[in-house]
Each structure stands twice: as C-alpha cells, then as structure tokens.
Amino acid sequence: MAEVYMQIEMERFIELKRAEEENIKLREANEKLTADLFQRIDYNGQIAKQNADLMSENRRLREALEFYAKNSNYLIEWSDKCDEYMPSVADNDGGEIARQALGGEAN
C-alpha cells in the first residue's frame, strides 16, 4: 500500500514539475509579447503623430495653393484715387502666403 501511495505521489510530483516548467515558459512568452505590444503601441503613437502633422501641413499647403489658383486674386483694378492700375492681390502678396504655408522656408 505504501508503494502505491509513493507511486501516486511521485506521479503527482512529476506532473507538478512539468506544469511549473510550462508555467515558466508561458510567463517568459508573455513577457516577450508584452514588451512587443508596448513597442507597437509606442510606434503606433509615433505614426499617429506623424500622420496628424502631415495632415496639418497638407491643409496649410492646400490653402496656399487655393489662394494662388483663384483667378480673382490676379485681377488688377483701376484706382481713381491714384489714377493707375493697382497690383492684383496675388502680385501684392509677393509669395508671403506660400512662405507662411512652408513655415518660412522659402525666401
């Protein structure tokens, strides 16, 4: 009877040891996956910020393009006050809207 009990206890011990080893492997895998997840979350945050920055830049550039593409901004008008033609809004701008849209990069 003692032998049967010892055999059962030995089998339980072996099974517990196997379960402990599996638990260690699962914990290590979980740690790696968690680290990978945090890296991906950080990367996604960086990409989201870049995307927002690019969308903002795109909006600024589009607004500048729309200004220069608008035909009415090139109309010249006669000024009775000065007795001469006045430069168009676009000519008078001298590219300032474009420089502002580019963040002051163009001169």
FENURFEN-V321372 format. One record per backbone hydrogen bond with DSSP energy under -1.0 kcal/mol. CO is the residue of the C=O (numbers start at 1). NH is the residue of the N-H. If there is no record, write none. Layout:
((CO:NH) (CO:NH))
//
This chain:
((1:5) (2:6) (3:7) (4:8) (5:9) (6:10) (7:11) (8:12) (9:13) (10:14) (11:15) (12:16) (13:17) (14:18) (15:19) (16:20) (17:21) (18:22) (19:23) (20:24) (21:25) (22:26) (23:27) (24:28) (25:29) (26:30) (27:31) (28:32) (29:33) (30:34) (31:35) (32:36) (33:37) (34:38) (35:39) (36:40) (37:41) (38:42) (39:43) (40:44) (41:45) (42:46) (43:47) (44:48) (45:49) (46:50) (47:51) (48:52) (49:53) (50:54) (51:55) (52:56) (53:57) (54:58) (55:59) (56:60) (57:61) (58:62) (59:63) (60:64) (61:65) (62:66) (63:67) (64:68) (65:69) (66:70) (70:73) (71:74) (73:90) (77:86) (79:83) (79:84) (84:79) (88:92) (89:93) (90:94) (93:96) (95:99) (96:100) (97:101) (98:102) (99:104) (100:103))
//
